[in-house]
Each structure stands twice: as C-alpha cells, then as structure tokens.
Amino acid sequence: MELQTKKISKKILDNSSEEISVGEFVFLLMNCKNSSTSKNLSLTELLRYGHFRLWLEDQDEAHPENPLNRQTAARILHEFLRIECGLDDLQDITSATKLKDLYTCRVCTNHIAQVCARGLMNPQKIQTSEKEELIFNHLEVMKKNEVQEILKKVKEIIFSLEKQLS
C-alpha cells in the first residue's frame, strides 16, 4: 500500500507548474505523516477524516476539486499541524505582522501568521509607488512546485516532533 501511495504522490506532483486542488493537497499533506490512517484511506475517506478531526471544513470535503489558494492552504496546514501533529502555536508572530494584508480575513489571520512565522509559506513582495511591501496574497492559486517546498518543511517538522517523542 505504501508503494501505491508514493506512486500517487509522485503522479500528483509530476507537472509542478500546474495548479493543485484542495483534495490533492490534503492527500499529500496527510501522507507526510507516517500513520496507518493515511495509508489505508481513499481520498474521500481522508477528507471525511480531516473534517471529523476539524482540520478540514465543509467546503474542503464537498469540493476537493477546487483549486488550492494560499488562504485555504494556510488554514489546512496550520490546523493539520496543530491537531494531527500536536504542534503548539508560536507565541511570537512578529515576523508575520509585517504582512500588509495579514488582517484581510480576520478568521484566517492566525493561520496565516503561524505558517508564515514558521517559514512554511513565504510572503510575496510587491512594489508600491512608495516602497516594497510584503503581502500574503490570500487568493492566489498555488502551484504544485510551491506545495512541494511546503511539504518538505512539514516533513522536517513532523520528523522533529517524532524524534522528541522517542
């Protein structure tokens, strides 16, 4: 089953400049964690599991085919690490407060702040008439190559957490 999971993961990430769907992201994220749960469930079951565990929302389960935007990725990523991996929130999110659009979505603010402060998702630079600004760019659709970089960092966090427990 693990070999099949690796083949599916590779197939999802094959065309790295393409957009990635919410369902594909959930599948890849869940497979970062070495658990029997992720290896034995179909995508539909994974989505239901994530929704039941409260790291996914209604729209994630109902529409896994939707393109993954940065805001949704931050929410899923933050909640997954907090709930599935037991990772506590950072108290110091000062680095994220530099984002000009951090408070665009008040519900998403902590999710975005946490993933940015941890370096899981990087801010984007824009040039205004006066100066260069950092933004999160909430609704930008993510590409598979961006997700690959995030997943590498997630695996490092999970490895570190597992090492602490052993």
N, C-alpha and C positions, 0 to 999 in steps of 0.2 A: 504494500500500500504506500510506503514511503517513497519508493521509486516513482510510482504513478504521480504522487503529489509533486515531486521535483520536476517531472516532465510537464505537468500542467503549469507550474510556476514559471518554468522556462518559456513555455509557449506564450503565456500571458505577456511576458516581458520581452519577447523576441523583437518586436518592432518598437524600439524605445522612444521614438519621436512621436508616436501616436498617443492620443488621449487614453486615459484609463477610466474604467467605470467604478462606481462605488462597490459593486459586488466583487470585482477583481481585486480591488484594494483590500477589502475585508478578507478575502481568501488568502492573499499574500501575507497580510499582517498576522492573521491567526496562525499561519504556518511558520512564522518566526519563532513562535513559542513551541518548544518540544513537548507537546502534550498529546495524549491519545485522543483527546477531544477533537482536535483539528484534523487529525489523520483519518478519522473514521466517519466524518460527516460530509454530506453533499453541500453545495453552496447554499441551497435553500435551508438546510438544517443549520449550517453555520450562521446564517442571517437570523434565523429564529433564536438560536442560542445567544447570539450577541444582543438581540433585542430583549430577551428574557433576563439577561445579566445586566441590562441597562447601559451598555456602552454603544448600542445602536438605537436609532429612533424609528418610528413608524415608517417614514419615507424611505429609509435605508432598506428595510426589509421588503417593502411594497414595490420599490423601483430600483433594484440593484443595477439596472442597465443605465441609469443616469450617469452622465459624466461626473467625475470627481472634481469638485472645485476645492480651492485651498481652505476655505472656511470649514467645509464638511470634513476634509482630511484632518484638520487640526482637532476638531471635535472628536472624531472617531479615535484618532491616535492618542489624544490625552486621556479619554475615558478608558480605552483599552489598557493603557499602561497603568492607570490608577486602579481599575477594577480587576483585570485579569492578572496583572503582574505585581500588584500591591505597591506600586511606586507612589510615594507621597508627593504632594505638590511642593514645588520650590516656594520658599517664603520670599526670597529676593527675586523679583521680576523686573528690576530696574532697567535692564537692557531692553526689555520689550516696551517700556513706556516711551521709548524714542520713536515708536511707530506712529506716524501721523494719523493713520486710520484705525488704530487699536480699538477705539470705542465706537466704531461704526455700527457694530452689532453688540449691544451690551451683554446679551446672553453668551456670545462667543468670546468675549474679552478674556476670560481666564484660560479657556482652551488655547487661544492664540498666544497669550502671554507665556503659558507653560511650555508649549512646543518651541517657541522662539528662544526663550531663556535657556532651554536645554540644548539649543543648536540643532534641533531635529528639522525644523523648517526655517529657512533663511528669509530675512526681509528682502525686499526689492528696492532698488534705488530709482528715484525719478528726479528729473531736473525741473525745478520750477524757475520762474523768471529771477527769483532772488537767490536760491541756493539748491543744493541737492538734499532731497528728503528721503527718509526711509518709510516704506509702506508695506503692509502685509499683502494687499491686493486680494481681498476675500473671495471674489467671484471668478478669479482666473482659473480656467480648467487646467488640471495637472496633466503632465505627460508622464509616460512610463519611466523615462530616464530619471525624472525628479523623484519618483516613488522609489526607484532602486536605491538612490542615495539615502533616502529616509529609512528604508528597511535595513540598510547596513548599520545605521546608527541605532535602530531599535534592537537589532540582534546583539550589539555591543552592550546595551543597557540590560537586556534580558540575561546575557551571559554573566554580567557583573552581579546582578541580583541573585542568580542561581549559585554563583561562587560564594557569595556571602552566606547563603543558607546552608551550604555544605561544610 
